[in-house]
Amino acid sequence: MTLEKHALLESSGATRKSPGEWIVHVPRTWWSWSGPLGGLLNALAAQAGADLVDTAAVPQATHTQFLRNPWDAPILLVATVERAGRTAEFVTVRGTQGEDTIFISTIVFAHRTGGAGQQRITAPSVPAPEDCPEIHFPPELVPFGQQFELRQACGAFPMTGSSTAEMGAWLRMRPEVAADSLVAIVAMDAMPPGLYPTLSEPLAIVSTELSIHLHGDLVRNPIDDFVLAVQRNITSGDGWCVDEASLWDRAGGLVASSRQLRRILDGGK
């Protein structure tokens, strides 16, 4: 998976120092509430890991733990191959600033057989993106929002005091970039926390852990279209909450799914 000229890498400013070693000073345009978007760091980790595995292997799953908030300074990503098997390769990536470890990612790269898959869940029934209103998140709260075109498709709007802790939107990057594995990983973290529709004002809810599964070979078969991102909260309490999300193509195919553990910093629900 060689993507050195990928628009996502260029917009983030990430550069390769050597195979498996990247450095990035994430611009403010890719920040979330209090630091760089976790999904972006996750995607950059997948790219660092891809340097060290067979070119036929594609990202299948990522798991990232965010140990501490990074400051506004370069982050060094260093990948290590833990095991390279015949059907799967396992890579760990550490993101550091000075002596501090900011995050740790593990990525599973799969050698896919190319056989037909089976999907046992159904996509939400929503209008086409062309029939959905475009939504804009305040840049002072969500700076990275300007990286995406979003069209509200289902669920409730953020900060409307709704009883529904779920929202969904068609999205694609600006400028238009096909949803390959890197874009899909970022898109899984592009929606607000699932609790946000139930709120009436902003609340600091930050990522602690993010696990993503990709359900196809998006390296060789990227989706050059909108994808539908659905985010929902499944539990919350004692200052913590768990969200799950899914990413769908226009035909109802499941592109990716995730679970995310978050801390509620300003009190718990």
Backbone as JSON, one array per atom type, in Angstrom:
{
  "sequence": "MTLEKHALLESSGATRKSPGEWIVHVPRTWWSWSGPLGGLLNALAAQAGADLVDTAAVPQATHTQFLRNPWDAPILLVATVERAGRTAEFVTVRGTQGEDTIFISTIVFAHRTGGAGQQRITAPSVPAPEDCPEIHFPPELVPFGQQFELRQACGAFPMTGSSTAEMGAWLRMRPEVAADSLVAIVAMDAMPPGLYPTLSEPLAIVSTELSIHLHGDLVRNPIDDFVLAVQRNITSGDGWCVDEASLWDRAGGLVASSRQLRRILDGGK",
  "N": [[0.86, -1.19, 0.0], [1.23, 1.74, -1.19], [1.13, 5.03, -0.71], [2.15, 7.63, -0.94], [1.62, 10.11, -2.1], [-0.89, 10.7, -1.35], [-3.84, 12.61, -0.85], [-4.74, 12.98, 1.75], [-2.46, 12.61, 3.31], [-0.93, 14.73, 2.41], [-2.49, 16.99, 3.13], [-2.39, 16.8, 5.87], [0.22, 17.19, 6.39], [2.01, 15.17, 6.91], [5.09, 13.45, 6.73], [7.42, 11.08, 5.4], [10.17, 9.81, 7.13], [11.78, 7.59, 7.03], [11.31, 4.17, 5.89], [8.45, 3.07, 7.57], [8.67, 5.02, 9.48], [7.41, 8.02, 10.33], [6.76, 11.56, 10.45], [4.73, 14.12, 11.8], [3.35, 17.3, 12.07], [0.53, 18.15, 13.11], [-1.75, 20.2, 11.46], [-3.85, 22.93, 12.56], [-6.22, 22.81, 11.19], [-6.86, 20.18, 11.17], [-7.58, 19.54, 13.69], [-9.5, 18.42, 16.51], [-11.64, 18.65, 19.31], [-9.74, 19.16, 21.44], [-7.25, 18.65, 20.4], [-5.27, 16.97, 17.82], [-7.27, 15.19, 15.44], [-8.36, 12.02, 16.37], [-8.97, 9.94, 14.57], [-7.49, 10.69, 12.34], [-4.82, 10.4, 13.27], [-4.9, 7.66, 13.65], [-5.2, 6.78, 11.0], [-2.77, 7.69, 9.91], [-1.03, 6.11, 11.35], [-1.7, 3.62, 10.26], [-0.71, 3.98, 7.68], [2.04, 4.27, 8.22], [2.56, 1.7, 9.18], [2.0, 0.25, 6.88], [4.21, 0.63, 5.33], [5.96, -1.37, 6.02], [4.99, -3.88, 5.49], [3.99, -6.59, 3.29], [3.3, -5.58, -0.05], [0.92, -6.5, -1.06], [-0.75, -6.81, 1.07], [-3.52, -5.52, 2.92], [-4.99, -2.95, 5.01], [-6.96, -4.24, 7.62], [-7.93, -4.12, 10.21], [-7.81, -1.8, 12.91], [-6.55, -0.72, 16.03], [-6.48, 1.67, 18.46], [-5.06, 3.28, 21.24], [-5.36, 6.18, 23.06], [-3.13, 7.78, 24.87], [-2.42, 10.21, 26.05], [-3.14, 13.75, 25.7], [-1.84, 15.27, 22.82], [0.56, 17.97, 22.41], [0.86, 21.11, 20.65], [2.89, 20.36, 18.5], [5.44, 18.54, 16.64], [4.73, 15.08, 15.95], [6.13, 11.95, 16.27], [5.97, 8.97, 14.47], [6.5, 5.59, 14.76], [6.83, 2.46, 13.37], [6.55, -1.06, 14.03], [7.01, -4.36, 13.03], [5.26, -6.98, 14.33], [4.58, -9.59, 13.77], [4.78, -11.41, 10.77], [2.77, -13.17, 8.92], [1.43, -15.79, 6.76], [-1.17, -15.21, 5.96], [-1.85, -12.94, 7.36], [-0.52, -9.89, 8.69], [0.98, -8.29, 11.43], [1.23, -5.22, 13.03], [2.69, -2.81, 15.17], [2.36, 0.56, 16.1], [3.85, 3.37, 17.47], [3.16, 6.57, 18.65], [4.92, 9.43, 19.42], [5.94, 12.27, 21.4], [8.76, 13.87, 22.12], [9.79, 12.46, 25.12], [7.38, 11.39, 25.71], [4.79, 9.05, 25.2], [2.2, 9.31, 23.0], [0.15, 7.96, 21.64], [-0.75, 4.53, 20.98], [-0.93, 2.26, 18.41], [-2.3, -0.69, 16.98], [-2.22, -2.59, 14.08], [-3.84, -4.74, 11.84], [-2.93, -6.29, 8.95], [-4.25, -7.71, 6.08], [-4.03, -10.52, 3.87], [-6.0, -10.79, 1.35], [-8.33, -13.07, -0.15], [-9.89, -12.57, -2.34], [-12.34, -13.68, -2.75], [-15.98, -13.91, -2.85], [-17.89, -12.0, -0.53], [-20.1, -12.08, 2.38], [-22.8, -10.27, 3.72], [-24.48, -9.59, 6.67], [-26.03, -7.74, 7.91], [-28.18, -4.86, 7.57], [-28.18, -1.83, 5.75], [-29.05, 1.47, 6.98], [-32.17, 2.97, 6.03], [-32.17, 5.69, 4.11], [-32.45, 9.03, 2.64], [-31.02, 9.82, -0.6], [-27.73, 11.27, -0.92], [-27.83, 13.63, -2.44], [-30.32, 14.56, -1.87], [-30.29, 15.4, 0.7], [-29.84, 17.83, 3.32], [-27.04, 20.04, 3.47], [-24.73, 20.24, 6.13], [-23.0, 22.2, 8.57], [-20.35, 22.28, 10.82], [-19.42, 24.29, 13.62], [-16.42, 25.99, 13.09], [-14.81, 26.87, 15.17], [-15.3, 25.08, 17.18], [-15.09, 22.57, 16.0], [-12.61, 22.23, 14.22], [-11.63, 20.44, 12.2], [-13.85, 19.9, 10.71], [-14.1, 21.31, 8.35], [-12.79, 19.82, 6.51], [-14.5, 18.06, 5.35], [-17.4, 17.43, 3.35], [-20.62, 17.35, 4.5], [-23.8, 15.83, 4.74], [-26.82, 15.82, 6.25], [-28.5, 12.87, 7.1], [-29.94, 11.06, 8.73], [-31.28, 10.36, 12.03], [-30.68, 12.61, 14.82], [-29.93, 16.15, 15.11], [-26.82, 17.53, 16.29], [-26.61, 18.83, 19.64], [-29.3, 19.5, 20.15], [-30.91, 18.76, 22.2], [-32.2, 16.31, 21.97], [-33.93, 13.17, 22.4], [-32.78, 11.12, 21.17], [-29.85, 9.42, 20.76], [-28.2, 9.36, 18.41], [-26.91, 9.83, 15.13], [-26.65, 10.47, 11.62], [-24.85, 10.93, 8.6], [-24.22, 11.66, 5.17], [-21.02, 11.75, 3.79], [-18.02, 13.17, 2.4], [-14.59, 13.77, 1.53], [-13.12, 17.07, 1.3], [-10.87, 18.62, -0.95], [-12.66, 16.52, -3.32], [-12.0, 13.22, -2.6], [-11.48, 9.83, -3.17], [-12.93, 7.29, -1.12], [-10.75, 5.46, 0.26], [-8.82, 3.06, 2.16], [-7.44, 4.67, 4.07], [-8.96, 7.07, 4.12], [-11.42, 6.03, 4.91], [-10.82, 5.16, 7.51], [-10.36, 7.62, 8.79], [-12.9, 8.75, 8.4], [-14.45, 7.26, 10.12], [-14.19, 8.54, 12.47], [-15.24, 10.99, 12.13], [-17.75, 12.0, 12.76], [-19.69, 13.75, 15.31], [-19.52, 12.93, 18.88], [-21.72, 10.3, 20.01], [-23.48, 11.11, 22.03], [-24.0, 13.76, 21.55], [-26.41, 14.74, 20.18], [-28.19, 14.69, 22.31], [-27.52, 16.76, 23.93], [-27.6, 20.27, 24.92], [-25.73, 22.18, 24.8], [-22.18, 22.66, 24.11], [-19.95, 20.03, 25.11], [-17.07, 18.64, 26.57], [-15.96, 15.76, 25.23], [-13.87, 13.21, 24.88], [-11.7, 11.08, 22.94], [-10.55, 7.93, 24.07], [-10.0, 5.36, 23.33], [-10.07, 3.61, 20.24], [-11.44, 1.4, 17.98], [-11.38, -0.07, 14.83], [-12.86, -1.77, 12.1], [-12.36, -2.79, 8.81], [-14.27, -3.66, 5.98], [-13.64, -4.66, 3.49], [-11.55, -4.56, 0.53], [-10.3, -1.69, 0.34], [-8.11, -0.46, -0.65], [-7.57, -1.36, -3.25], [-10.09, -1.07, -4.25], [-11.4, 1.62, -3.96], [-13.99, 3.91, -2.87], [-15.49, 6.09, -4.86], [-17.3, 8.29, -4.09], [-19.98, 9.69, -2.06], [-20.06, 8.48, 1.33], [-21.99, 6.9, 3.86], [-22.04, 7.8, 7.16], [-22.81, 6.6, 10.3], [-23.39, 7.3, 13.6], [-23.71, 6.27, 16.95], [-24.58, 6.38, 20.41], [-24.11, 3.88, 22.83], [-23.84, 3.25, 25.53], [-23.57, 5.17, 28.56], [-22.12, 6.85, 31.4], [-20.89, 7.66, 34.68], [-18.83, 9.35, 33.88], [-17.89, 8.28, 31.52], [-18.32, 7.01, 28.14], [-19.56, 4.88, 25.52], [-19.38, 4.59, 22.1], [-20.7, 3.41, 18.98], [-20.09, 2.97, 15.53], [-20.87, 3.05, 12.0], [-20.06, 2.63, 8.56], [-21.22, 3.15, 5.32], [-21.74, 2.29, 1.86], [-23.3, 3.75, -1.08], [-24.88, 1.77, -2.19], [-25.65, 0.24, -0.08], [-23.74, -1.36, 1.04], [-21.64, -2.54, 3.65], [-18.98, -0.71, 4.73], [-17.15, -0.06, 6.78], [-16.76, -0.51, 10.35], [-16.99, 0.45, 13.82], [-15.98, 0.78, 17.29], [-15.86, 2.98, 20.07], [-14.3, 4.22, 22.91], [-14.91, 6.8, 25.17], [-14.03, 9.67, 27.17], [-15.93, 11.7, 29.36], [-15.45, 14.86, 30.03], [-16.47, 17.09, 31.42], [-18.18, 16.36, 33.51], [-20.47, 13.63, 34.01], [-22.89, 11.56, 32.28]],
  "CA": [[0.0, 0.0, 0.0], [2.1, 2.89, -1.31], [0.22, 6.17, -0.89], [2.93, 8.78, -0.51], [1.06, 11.35, -2.62], [-2.3, 10.73, -0.96], [-4.28, 13.95, -0.43], [-4.85, 13.01, 3.2], [-1.12, 12.8, 3.85], [-0.48, 16.08, 2.06], [-3.22, 17.99, 3.91], [-1.99, 16.7, 7.27], [1.63, 17.55, 6.5], [2.82, 14.01, 7.31], [6.2, 13.11, 5.83], [8.16, 9.87, 5.75], [11.6, 9.96, 7.41], [12.32, 6.33, 6.53], [10.2, 3.21, 5.9], [7.89, 2.79, 8.89], [8.91, 6.13, 10.4], [6.81, 9.24, 9.79], [6.63, 12.67, 11.38], [3.65, 15.01, 11.43], [2.92, 18.4, 12.94], [-0.85, 18.22, 12.63], [-2.23, 21.58, 11.41], [-5.09, 23.18, 13.31], [-7.36, 22.44, 10.36], [-7.15, 18.76, 11.42], [-7.81, 19.35, 15.12], [-10.85, 18.23, 17.05], [-11.95, 19.5, 20.47], [-8.57, 19.58, 22.21], [-6.02, 18.18, 19.79], [-5.44, 16.34, 16.51], [-8.34, 14.21, 15.32], [-7.87, 10.67, 16.61], [-9.07, 9.15, 13.35], [-6.36, 11.03, 11.48], [-3.64, 9.72, 13.82], [-5.11, 6.25, 13.38], [-4.91, 6.56, 9.58], [-1.34, 7.87, 9.7], [-0.4, 4.9, 11.88], [-1.88, 2.56, 9.27], [0.22, 4.23, 6.59], [3.38, 3.93, 8.69], [2.64, 0.25, 9.22], [1.97, -0.29, 5.53], [5.57, 0.68, 4.78], [6.78, -2.51, 6.45], [4.36, -5.16, 5.18], [3.9, -6.94, 1.88], [2.47, -4.63, -0.78], [-0.38, -7.1, -1.33], [-1.55, -6.81, 2.3], [-4.32, -4.31, 3.07], [-5.47, -2.78, 6.39], [-8.21, -4.92, 7.92], [-8.4, -3.67, 11.51], [-6.9, -0.96, 13.68], [-6.94, -0.48, 17.43], [-5.63, 2.74, 18.95], [-5.25, 3.81, 22.58], [-4.85, 7.55, 23.16], [-2.63, 7.81, 26.23], [-2.42, 11.58, 26.54], [-3.35, 14.74, 24.66], [-0.6, 15.85, 22.28], [0.6, 19.42, 22.34], [0.99, 21.63, 19.29], [4.28, 20.09, 18.15], [5.52, 17.34, 15.81], [4.54, 13.74, 16.51], [6.92, 10.94, 15.56], [5.33, 7.67, 14.39], [7.47, 4.53, 14.45], [6.14, 1.18, 13.23], [7.31, -2.29, 14.27], [6.29, -5.58, 12.65], [5.25, -7.96, 15.42], [4.58, -10.91, 13.13], [4.38, -11.43, 9.37], [2.33, -14.51, 8.58], [1.05, -16.04, 5.37], [-2.47, -14.6, 5.67], [-2.01, -11.69, 8.08], [0.68, -9.27, 9.24], [0.6, -7.53, 12.62], [2.15, -4.11, 13.2], [2.45, -1.84, 16.24], [2.87, 1.91, 15.82], [3.86, 4.27, 18.63], [3.26, 7.99, 18.36], [5.58, 10.06, 20.56], [6.44, 13.65, 21.41], [9.81, 13.82, 23.12], [9.8, 11.21, 25.88], [6.0, 11.0, 26.0], [4.02, 8.29, 24.23], [0.89, 9.94, 22.82], [-0.81, 6.9, 21.31], [-0.24, 3.24, 20.52], [-1.86, 1.62, 17.48], [-2.0, -1.99, 16.39], [-2.92, -2.73, 12.8], [-3.81, -6.04, 11.2], [-2.95, -6.24, 7.49], [-4.73, -9.01, 5.6], [-3.87, -10.98, 2.49], [-7.37, -11.18, 1.02], [-8.38, -14.11, -1.18], [-10.64, -12.11, -3.49], [-13.62, -14.37, -2.84], [-17.2, -13.15, -2.56], [-18.22, -11.9, 0.88], [-21.5, -12.07, 2.78], [-23.15, -9.22, 4.68], [-25.64, -10.09, 7.41], [-26.79, -6.62, 8.46], [-28.76, -4.02, 6.52], [-27.91, -0.4, 5.88], [-30.22, 2.3, 7.28], [-32.89, 3.51, 4.88], [-32.03, 7.15, 4.17], [-32.46, 9.65, 1.31], [-29.73, 9.95, -1.3], [-27.02, 12.48, -0.45], [-28.28, 14.8, -3.18], [-31.61, 15.0, -1.31], [-30.08, 15.71, 2.12], [-29.28, 19.18, 3.52], [-25.65, 20.14, 3.91], [-24.58, 20.75, 7.49], [-21.68, 22.77, 8.85], [-20.01, 22.35, 12.23], [-18.68, 25.53, 13.91], [-14.97, 25.73, 13.01], [-14.14, 27.12, 16.44], [-15.48, 23.88, 17.99], [-14.68, 21.39, 15.24], [-11.83, 22.73, 13.09], [-11.47, 19.49, 11.11], [-15.09, 19.79, 9.95], [-13.93, 21.91, 7.03], [-12.18, 18.83, 5.63], [-15.53, 17.17, 4.84], [-18.77, 17.84, 3.01], [-21.54, 16.49, 5.24], [-25.21, 16.01, 4.44], [-27.6, 15.13, 7.28], [-29.3, 11.83, 6.48], [-30.82, 10.37, 9.66], [-31.02, 10.67, 13.42], [-30.93, 13.96, 15.3], [-28.84, 17.1, 14.97], [-26.1, 17.76, 17.55], [-26.95, 19.9, 20.59], [-30.72, 19.88, 20.03], [-31.66, 18.24, 23.34], [-33.0, 15.2, 21.5], [-33.9, 11.92, 23.17], [-32.11, 10.15, 20.31], [-28.39, 9.54, 20.81], [-27.75, 8.8, 17.15], [-26.98, 10.73, 13.99], [-26.03, 9.93, 10.43], [-24.64, 11.91, 7.53], [-23.39, 11.35, 4.03], [-19.83, 12.61, 3.83], [-16.85, 12.92, 1.57], [-13.56, 14.76, 1.82], [-12.9, 18.22, 0.42], [-11.55, 18.36, -2.21], [-13.16, 15.16, -3.43], [-11.01, 12.14, -2.57], [-12.17, 8.55, -3.02], [-12.84, 6.69, 0.22], [-9.93, 4.27, 0.36], [-8.69, 2.62, 3.55], [-7.06, 5.79, 4.94], [-10.11, 7.97, 4.26], [-12.44, 5.34, 5.7], [-10.41, 5.19, 8.92], [-10.63, 8.97, 9.29], [-14.34, 8.98, 8.39], [-15.06, 6.6, 11.27], [-14.08, 9.44, 13.62], [-15.6, 12.32, 11.65], [-19.01, 12.45, 13.32], [-19.62, 14.1, 16.73], [-19.86, 11.85, 19.8], [-23.12, 9.91, 19.94], [-24.3, 11.83, 23.01], [-24.18, 15.17, 21.2], [-27.79, 15.15, 19.94], [-28.95, 14.81, 23.56], [-27.03, 17.93, 24.65], [-28.06, 21.58, 24.47], [-24.54, 23.02, 24.69], [-21.0, 21.82, 23.92], [-19.38, 19.31, 26.25], [-15.81, 18.0, 26.19], [-16.02, 14.3, 25.22], [-12.64, 12.94, 24.13], [-11.4, 9.67, 22.66], [-9.55, 7.19, 24.84], [-9.69, 4.14, 22.58], [-10.84, 3.52, 19.0], [-11.2, 0.17, 17.23], [-12.03, 0.01, 13.52], [-12.75, -2.91, 11.2], [-12.68, -2.51, 7.42], [-14.96, -4.86, 5.5], [-13.33, -4.94, 2.1], [-10.25, -4.09, 0.08], [-10.49, -0.31, -0.1], [-6.9, -0.02, -1.35], [-7.75, -1.63, -4.67], [-11.46, -0.73, -4.66], [-11.9, 2.77, -3.21], [-15.35, 4.34, -3.19], [-15.42, 7.46, -5.35], [-18.67, 8.77, -3.88], [-20.31, 9.86, -0.65], [-20.31, 7.33, 2.18], [-22.9, 7.23, 4.95], [-21.49, 7.54, 8.49], [-23.84, 6.59, 11.35], [-22.77, 7.25, 14.93], [-24.7, 6.14, 18.02], [-24.09, 6.06, 21.74], [-24.77, 2.68, 23.33], [-23.89, 3.37, 26.99], [-22.85, 6.3, 29.14], [-22.25, 6.95, 32.83], [-19.68, 7.77, 35.51], [-17.78, 10.06, 33.17], [-17.44, 7.53, 30.35], [-19.36, 6.57, 27.23], [-19.14, 4.01, 24.43], [-20.08, 4.8, 20.84], [-20.4, 2.54, 17.86], [-20.34, 3.66, 14.26], [-20.81, 2.23, 10.79], [-19.85, 3.38, 7.32], [-21.93, 2.42, 4.27], [-21.73, 2.89, 0.54], [-24.63, 4.11, -1.58], [-25.63, 0.56, -2.5], [-25.98, -0.47, 1.16], [-22.65, -2.23, 1.47], [-20.94, -2.12, 4.86], [-17.6, -0.36, 4.41], [-16.34, -0.13, 8.0], [-17.49, -0.4, 11.61], [-16.07, 0.8, 14.9], [-16.41, 1.12, 18.65], [-14.97, 4.0, 20.61], [-14.45, 4.56, 24.32], [-14.64, 8.23, 25.33], [-14.17, 10.28, 28.5], [-16.74, 12.91, 29.43], [-14.58, 15.62, 30.92], [-17.16, 18.1, 32.21], [-19.29, 15.73, 34.22], [-20.94, 12.43, 33.32], [-24.32, 11.28, 32.15]],
  "C": [[0.89, 1.23, 0.0], [1.27, 4.11, -1.66], [0.91, 7.48, -0.54], [2.34, 10.1, -0.97], [-0.43, 11.46, -2.31], [-2.67, 12.12, -0.44], [-4.39, 14.07, 1.08], [-3.49, 13.25, 3.85], [-0.63, 14.22, 3.58], [-1.18, 17.13, 2.92], [-2.83, 17.97, 5.38], [-0.54, 17.12, 7.48], [2.53, 16.4, 6.91], [3.89, 13.72, 6.27], [6.93, 11.88, 6.34], [9.63, 10.2, 5.98], [12.37, 8.76, 6.88], [11.17, 5.34, 6.54], [9.75, 2.88, 7.32], [8.07, 3.9, 9.89], [8.43, 7.42, 9.74], [6.81, 10.31, 10.88], [5.54, 13.6, 10.88], [3.46, 16.07, 12.5], [1.53, 18.75, 12.46], [-1.33, 19.67, 12.62], [-3.55, 21.72, 12.14], [-6.33, 22.81, 12.51], [-7.72, 20.96, 10.49], [-7.33, 18.49, 12.92], [-9.28, 19.12, 15.42], [-11.0, 19.15, 18.26], [-10.68, 20.04, 21.13], [-7.25, 19.13, 21.63], [-6.29, 17.54, 18.45], [-6.53, 15.27, 16.53], [-7.76, 12.8, 15.46], [-7.92, 9.8, 15.37], [-7.94, 9.43, 12.38], [-5.09, 10.34, 11.97], [-3.71, 8.22, 13.56], [-4.75, 5.92, 11.93], [-3.42, 6.7, 9.29], [-0.56, 6.67, 10.24], [-0.52, 3.75, 10.89], [-0.93, 2.74, 8.09], [1.66, 3.89, 6.99], [3.57, 2.41, 8.72], [2.71, -0.36, 7.84], [3.34, -0.27, 4.87], [6.32, -0.63, 4.97], [6.18, -3.87, 6.1], [4.37, -5.39, 3.68], [2.95, -5.99, 1.17], [1.08, -5.18, -1.11], [-1.3, -7.07, -0.11], [-2.27, -5.47, 2.45], [-4.79, -4.18, 4.52], [-6.84, -3.44, 6.58], [-8.8, -4.46, 9.25], [-7.34, -2.79, 12.16], [-7.45, -0.81, 15.09], [-5.96, 0.53, 18.01], [-6.04, 3.16, 20.35], [-4.58, 5.18, 22.64], [-4.44, 7.8, 24.61], [-2.65, 9.19, 26.85], [-2.66, 12.53, 25.38], [-2.02, 15.25, 24.14], [-0.63, 17.36, 22.38], [0.85, 19.82, 20.89], [2.45, 21.56, 18.86], [4.32, 18.81, 17.31], [5.33, 16.06, 16.61], [5.33, 12.77, 15.64], [6.18, 9.61, 15.63], [6.36, 6.64, 13.97], [6.74, 3.18, 14.49], [7.09, 0.02, 13.47], [6.46, -3.47, 13.84], [6.41, -6.59, 13.8], [5.28, -9.39, 14.89], [4.11, -10.75, 11.69], [4.05, -12.87, 8.99], [1.92, -14.62, 7.12], [-0.24, -15.32, 5.01], [-2.66, -13.25, 6.35], [-0.66, -11.2, 8.59], [0.25, -8.29, 10.33], [1.67, -6.48, 12.91], [1.72, -3.26, 14.39], [3.09, -0.52, 15.86], [2.76, 2.75, 17.09], [4.01, 5.7, 18.14], [3.81, 8.71, 19.57], [5.87, 11.53, 20.3], [7.49, 13.72, 22.51], [9.83, 12.46, 23.8], [8.4, 10.66, 26.12], [5.39, 10.19, 24.86], [2.61, 8.87, 24.18], [-0.18, 8.9, 22.52], [-0.06, 5.65, 20.89], [-1.31, 2.63, 19.62], [-1.37, 0.22, 17.12], [-2.85, -2.13, 15.13], [-2.75, -4.15, 12.29], [-3.93, -5.82, 9.69], [-3.28, -7.64, 6.98], [-4.31, -9.26, 4.16], [-5.23, -11.55, 2.09], [-7.36, -12.15, -0.16], [-9.11, -13.66, -2.44], [-11.97, -12.81, -3.68], [-14.79, -13.47, -2.48], [-17.48, -13.16, -1.06], [-19.71, -11.96, 1.13], [-21.71, -11.01, 3.84], [-24.46, -9.6, 5.35], [-26.38, -8.98, 8.17], [-27.17, -5.69, 7.32], [-28.47, -2.56, 6.79], [-29.18, 0.35, 6.27], [-30.86, 2.79, 5.98], [-32.9, 5.03, 4.99], [-32.15, 7.72, 2.76], [-31.07, 9.67, 0.7], [-29.05, 11.23, -0.85], [-27.47, 13.75, -1.17], [-29.57, 15.38, -2.63], [-31.5, 15.38, 0.16], [-29.45, 17.09, 2.28], [-27.84, 19.13, 3.97], [-25.6, 20.75, 5.3], [-23.14, 21.23, 7.69], [-21.47, 22.81, 10.35], [-19.2, 23.61, 12.49], [-17.18, 25.27, 13.91], [-14.24, 25.99, 14.32], [-14.29, 25.93, 17.4], [-14.92, 22.64, 17.31], [-13.87, 21.85, 14.03], [-11.73, 21.77, 11.91], [-12.71, 19.36, 10.26], [-14.98, 20.35, 8.54], [-13.31, 20.94, 6.03], [-13.22, 17.95, 4.93], [-16.75, 17.96, 4.36], [-19.69, 16.85, 3.68], [-22.97, 16.86, 4.89], [-26.03, 15.15, 5.41], [-28.57, 14.14, 6.66], [-30.28, 11.16, 7.44], [-30.44, 10.76, 11.08], [-31.28, 12.13, 13.73], [-29.71, 14.84, 15.06], [-28.13, 17.25, 16.32], [-26.64, 18.95, 18.32], [-28.37, 20.43, 20.39], [-31.54, 19.35, 21.19], [-32.56, 17.08, 22.97], [-32.94, 14.03, 22.48], [-33.19, 10.81, 22.4], [-30.61, 10.39, 20.3], [-27.78, 8.89, 19.57], [-27.87, 9.84, 16.06], [-26.27, 10.07, 12.82], [-25.93, 10.97, 9.35], [-23.86, 11.28, 6.39], [-22.18, 12.27, 4.09], [-18.83, 12.2, 2.76], [-15.86, 14.04, 1.82], [-13.62, 15.91, 0.83], [-11.38, 18.42, 0.27], [-11.87, 16.87, -2.33], [-12.01, 14.15, -3.54], [-11.78, 10.84, -2.37], [-11.92, 7.96, -1.64], [-12.07, 5.37, 0.13], [-9.77, 3.92, 1.83], [-8.33, 3.78, 4.48], [-8.23, 6.73, 5.18], [-11.19, 7.32, 5.11], [-12.1, 5.35, 7.18], [-10.69, 6.57, 9.52], [-12.14, 9.21, 9.4], [-15.03, 8.34, 9.58], [-14.99, 7.48, 12.52], [-14.52, 10.86, 13.26], [-16.88, 12.87, 12.26], [-18.84, 12.85, 14.79], [-19.91, 12.88, 17.61], [-21.36, 11.57, 19.81], [-24.03, 10.62, 20.92], [-24.66, 13.25, 22.56], [-25.61, 15.57, 20.84], [-28.6, 15.35, 21.23], [-28.57, 16.06, 24.35], [-27.68, 19.2, 24.12], [-26.92, 22.58, 24.35], [-23.32, 22.12, 24.6], [-20.5, 21.22, 25.23], [-18.13, 18.6, 25.77], [-15.93, 16.49, 26.37], [-14.89, 13.84, 24.32], [-12.38, 11.44, 24.02], [-10.32, 9.13, 23.58], [-9.08, 5.96, 24.07], [-10.61, 4.07, 21.37], [-10.44, 2.25, 18.25], [-12.02, 0.2, 15.95], [-11.8, -1.28, 12.75], [-13.18, -2.47, 9.8], [-13.2, -3.79, 6.77], [-14.74, -5.15, 4.02], [-11.94, -4.42, 1.78], [-10.41, -2.7, -0.51], [-9.23, 0.26, -0.74], [-7.1, -0.19, -2.84], [-9.14, -1.23, -5.17], [-11.99, 0.43, -3.83], [-13.28, 3.2, -3.71], [-15.31, 5.81, -3.58], [-16.81, 8.09, -5.3], [-18.81, 9.14, -2.4], [-20.37, 8.5, 0.04], [-21.16, 7.79, 3.36], [-22.27, 6.83, 6.28], [-22.62, 7.66, 9.52], [-23.15, 6.38, 12.69], [-23.86, 7.18, 15.99], [-23.99, 5.87, 19.34], [-24.84, 4.84, 22.25], [-24.82, 2.63, 24.84], [-23.16, 4.63, 27.4], [-23.09, 6.31, 30.64], [-20.91, 7.03, 33.52], [-18.52, 8.41, 34.75], [-17.24, 9.37, 31.94], [-18.61, 7.24, 29.42], [-18.74, 5.72, 26.12], [-20.02, 4.29, 23.22], [-19.77, 3.66, 19.89], [-20.8, 3.26, 16.58], [-20.24, 2.68, 13.11], [-20.69, 3.14, 9.59], [-20.37, 2.53, 6.17], [-21.73, 3.1, 2.93], [-23.16, 3.11, 0.06], [-25.5, 2.89, -1.86], [-26.01, -0.24, -1.26], [-24.92, -1.43, 1.62], [-21.96, -1.66, 2.7], [-19.46, -1.93, 4.54], [-16.69, -0.54, 5.62], [-17.26, -0.05, 9.21], [-16.5, -0.14, 12.72], [-16.79, 0.84, 16.24], [-15.38, 2.06, 19.24], [-15.33, 4.27, 22.08], [-14.05, 6.02, 24.5], [-14.77, 8.62, 26.8], [-15.02, 11.53, 28.38], [-16.1, 13.79, 30.48], [-15.32, 16.57, 31.85], [-18.34, 17.54, 32.97], [-19.82, 14.56, 33.4], [-22.43, 12.36, 33.24], [-24.55, 9.8, 32.42]]
}
